[in-house]
Amino acid sequence: MTATQGRQHFLFLDGLRGVAALAVVLLHWFDGLGYRVFGASILAVDFFFMLSGFVVAYAYKDRLRQGYPVGRFLIARVIRLYPLILAGVVAGIVRLVGAAYAAGAPLFDGQLVKEAILTLLMIPSDLKAGASFFPLNIALWSLHFEFIAYLAFGLLLHRIRDVFLLLPICAAAIGAAAWSVAYFGPGADGTSFLDLENYGYFYGLSRVAFSFMVGVLLFGMKERGIFQLSVPAPVAIIALVGLFAAPVEWLPSWIAMAALGLVFPAIIAGGSRVNLAPKPERLARFFGDLSYPLYALHTPVIWMLNGVAKAKGFRLGGSLMANGLIVIPVTIFLTYAVFRLWDLPVRKLLKQQFLRSPQPKPDFANLASETGAVPAE
C-alpha cells in the first residue's frame, strides 16, 4: 500500500468508513450490556461528518461553481440516503410491533405512526439528546445533520474560499469543544451547564458544522498541495481502531478535541493518498459498501435479534455477551443483503427517473464517496 498523487476514488477512505461503522455497532452492542468498551466510538460520527465534507467537496465543489444545479445536487443526496432511511423506519416499526406482540400490548398506536412520519421526513421528535431525535432508529440522528450540511454546502459553502472557512470553523469548534466536555469531561455526570440533555441539538449542529467544514477545507488544501501527508495504511487503521475502542473514561475531553482537530484530519489527508493493492482494494470496497447500510440499520436489527434471543432464552456459552459472536455477523449479513437487494436497485430506478441527463456527463458519483457514512455509488 503506497501513497499516490492525482484524482482517484478514495478506496482506502471507503474502508475506514466501514471500520468506523463497525465501531459504532460495537459501541451499541457493548453499551446495551452495560460495558463501556468502544465508548469513544461516538467520535466515529464526527469522522463520518469530516469525511463527508472532504469527499463532497471533491466530487461537487467545482461542478457547483460551474453551474451544476443545486436542486439536482440535493435530489441526488436524497436518492442516495432515503432507500435505507425507509428500510430503517420499516425495521424500527417491525421491532416495536414485535415487542408489543410479545408483551400482549396493542400493536399500533398514534405515537408509532407519528414517529414513523417524523423519521421519514427527517424531523426530530425531540430536540434534546441525540438518541431521542429518532426513537424508531436512533442511528438516523446523524443523517438529519448530514442533510443540513448538504443544504449548506449546496447553497453557500461551495462558494466560499478556503481561507474564509477558518472563521466559521473556529466558531463551530467552540460548540464542539463544549460537547466534548459534556460527553468526555466534567459535564458527563449531567450536573454541568453543558448538560447533553438540554443542548443535544446545539451539540449536533456544532459537531457537523465543525467536522464537515474541516473536511471541505482539507480538500481545498489538498487541491493546492498545502497539506500533503503520507500516513501508512496500518498506522491509520490502528490509530482509528485504538481511539474508537477506548472506554469513555479513558479519554479526557482534550484528547477528544485533539482527535477532531488533529488525528482525523491527518488520517483523511494521508488516507486520500493511499493506493491499495488488488486484495486490500476488494476488502476496502466491501467495507465501503457495507458502511452505510450497517450504520443505518444496525440498531433495529440488533434489537430484534436480541429480542428473539431473550425470548428463547438463548445464551451462547451461557453468556449474553457471547451472543455477539452470532448477532453481529448476522447483522452484517442482513444489512449487506438489504444493500444489494433493496438499496442498489431502488437507487438505480430513482436515478433513472429523476437524474437522467439529456447528454452524457462524467460519472462524478464514482470518483469519490459522497457522504461520511455513505459508500460510493
N, C-alpha and C positions, 0 to 999 in steps of 0.2 A: 504494500500500500504506500503510494508515493504522493507527493504534492504535485499539483499540476496547475497551470495557468489557463486562462481562457474561459469562455462561456460553456456551461455544461449543466446537465441535470445533476443536482446535488444529491447523489445516491447515498453518500455517507451520512448526510444530514437526515435523509429519509430514515436510515437505520437508527440513528439516535432518537428520532421522534418515536419510533416503535419502542425503543428501550424506555423512554420516558413514560409512554402509555402503560407499559407493563409495570413500571414502578408505581403508577397510580393505582393499578389493580391490587398490587401487593399492599399498598397503604390501606386501602379499604378492607382488604381481607384481614390483615392483622389488627386493624383498629376495631373491626367488628367483634374480634375475640378478646379485646382488651389489652393488646400488645402495642407497644409504641415503636417497634422497629419499622423502618420505612416511613416514619412520621414526617421526615423532611421532604418526602415526595410531593408535598403540597407545592413545592417550588417547581415541579415539572410543568405546572400550568404556566408559570412565568416564562419558562423555557419555550413552551409552545408559542406564547404571545411574541416573544422575541424572534423566534424562527419564522413566524408568520410575517412579521414586518419585513424581515430580510428578503424572503422569497417572493412576497407580493410586490415589493419594490423592484426586485429583479425582473419579474415577469410583466409588470404593468406600468411602472413609472414612466418610462419613455413612451409607451403606447398611449397613455392618457394625455401626456403632454403634446402628443402629435394628433390629438383629436379623437381618440377612441372614446366612444360614448360612455359616460359614467353609468347611465342606466343599464347598458349592456354588461358592464363590469359587475354591477350589483346583481343582475339577473344570473350571471354565471356563478357568483358566490352562493346565491340562494339554491340554485340547482345542485351545486356541489355538496351543500350541507343538508338540505331538507329530507332527502330519502331516508337517511339514517336518523334524523330527528324524529320523523314519523315512526320509524321502526322502534325507536326508543320509547316513544309515547305508548305504542301498542304493547311493548314488553312491560312497561310500567303498569298499564291497566290490567294486563293478564296477571301480573304478580299480585296486585291488590285484590282483584276479584278472586283469585285462587286462595289468598289468605282469608278473605271474608267467607268463602265457601267452607274452608276448613274449620273456621270458628263458628259456623252457623249463623253468621250475620248477613244482613241484606247485601246483595252483590253489587248493586249500583246505588249511588245517591247523587244529589246535586253537587256536592263538593268534588266528587270524582270527575263529573262532567266539566265542571268549572276548571279544575286543574288541567284536564286534557286540552281544553280550548286555549287556556293561557299558555301552556307549554308549546302548542303548535304555533302560536303567534309569537313565541319567544318573549313573553311578557312575564316578569317575575311575579309570583303570587305574594311574596314577602320581600321587603327591601332590607332585611336585617342580615343574618349570617348567610354565607353562600349556599350552604346545604338546604336552606329554606326557600331559595329562589324557585326551584322547580322540584317539588317533593316527589313527583312521579318518577323522575330520573335525575338525581342530584348532580350528576356529572355535566349536565347540559348548561349549568350556570355560566361556564366559561365561553360557550358558544354565543350566548347573549352579548357578552362583551366583545367577542370576535366580530359580530355584526356591526357593533358600534365603531370598531376600529376600521372595518371596511368602508363604512359610510364616511368616516373622517378622511380616510386615505383617498377615496374617490372624489370627494368634494374639495379637499384642501391640501392634505399632506403631500400629495404628489407634486404640487406646485411650489412647495417651499424649498429654498436652497438649504443644503445640509447644515451650514453654519447657523442658520436661524432656527434649526430644530433644538439647539442646545438650551435655549431659554425654557421652552415648554417641557423638555426632558428634565431639567433641574426642578421645575415646579412639581412635576409628577413624582419626582424622586422623594419629595417631602412626604407625600401621601404613602408611597411605597415603603419608606423608612418607618412611618407610623404603623403601618400594617405589620412590618417585621417585628417591631417592639411588641405589638399586641399579640402576635402569634408565637413568637420565639422568646420574648423577653418578659419584663415585669407585667405587661398588660395581659399576659396569658392566663392569669388567675381570675380574670373577669372583674377585678376591682378597679382597674385603671380607667381614666377618662378616654383611653384608647380602645375601650371595650369593643370586641368584634361584633357583638350583637347590635350595638347602637350604630355602628358605622360600617356595616358589612358592604353596602352598595358603594359607598365612597371608596372603600379599600379596593373593591373590584375595579372601579374606574381608574384609580391611581395605578394599579398593577398593570392593567392593559395599556394605559397611556404611556407609562414609563417603558415597559418592555417592548411594545410594538414600535414606538418611535426610536428606541435604541436600535432595533432591528433594521428599520429604514435607514438610519444613519450609518450602520455598519455596511449596508450595501453601497451607499454613496461613497464611503471611504474606500471600500474595495474597488469600486469603479475607478477611483482616482489613484489607486495604488498607494494609499496613505497607511492602511492598516493591514499589512501583509504578514500573516503568521503562518508558520508551518508547525502544526501540532500533530505528532504521531497519533494514528488512529487508536492504538491501545491506550495511550495516555488519556485521550478524550473520553473513551469508554469507561476506564477505571475511575476517572475524576467524577464523571456523571453518576455512575452507579454508587460510588462511595459516598457522594453527597446525599443522594436520594435515600440510601439505606439507613442513614443515621436517625436515631430517635430524636424527637424534637428537643428533648432536654440536653442533648449534646451540642446543639447549635445555638449559641448566643445570637442575638439579633444582628450584631455587626457582621457575623460570618454570613448570615442570610443575605444581607445587603451586598457583601463582597461577592457572593455568588451571582447576584443580579447585575452588579456593575462591572465585574471583572471576569469571573470564571465563565459565565455563559457567553459573553461577547467573544472571549478568546476561543472557546470551543466552536462557536459558529463561524468566526472568521477563519480559524485554522481548518475546521471541518469542511468548509466550502472549497478548499484546495486539495482535498484528499481524493485520489484516484484509486478505485478498488480493482483488484484482480477479479477474474470471472466468478469464482465461487463465492467470495465475500460479497460481490455485487448482487448475486442472486439472493443471498441472505438479506442484504440491505433492502432489496425490492420487496421481499416478503414482509419484513418488519414495517416498511413504509406503507404497504397496502393494508397491513393489519392495524396500524396505529389508530386511525380514526374510528373504524367500527368497534375495536376493542375499547377505546376510551368512551365512545358514545353509548355503548350497550352493556358494559360490564356490570354496572350496579344492579339493574333489574335482573340480569341473567344470574348473577351470583346470589341475589336474594332468593330467586326461585329455586335454584339448585340447593341452597342451604335449607330452604323451607321443606323441600322434599326429603332431604337427608334427616332433618329433625323429626318430621312426621313418621318416617320409617325407623327412627332410632338408629340410623346408620352412623357409626364412628369407625373410621379406618384405624385399626390397631387400638381401638378404644379411645381415640383422641379426635376431638373436633378440629384441632389444628391440622392433624394429618389428612383430614378430608380435603385440604387444599391441594394435595397431590393429585386428586381427581378433579375437583371443582375448577381449578384454574386452567388445566389443559382443556377440559370440556368447554369452558368459557371461550378460550382462544379458538377452538374448533368451530363453535357455533357462531361466534361473531365474524370469523373469516368466511363461513358459509353464507351468512347474510350479505357480506360484501360481494361475494361472487354471484349469488343467485338473485339478489334484490337490488343492491346499490348500483352496481355496474350497469345492468340493463335498463333500469329506470332512468339513470342519468343520461345514458345514450339516447333514449327516447325523448327526454326533455330537451336535450341539446339540439336534436334534430328539429324539434318543434319551435323552439324559442331562440336559438342561436345560429340558425342556418345563415350562411353568408352568401351573398349573390355571386361572389367570386372567391377563388381560393386565397386563403390567408396563411401566413406562417403559423404553425401549431405551437403557439407560445405556451399553451397549457402543459405541454410535455417537456418544456425546458426546465421547469422547477416546480417543486411542491408549492402550493399556493396558500396554505394555511399552516399554522403551527401544528395543529392536531390532525390535519387532513393530508392524506398522501397525494402524490402526483396522479394526474389522470392516467 
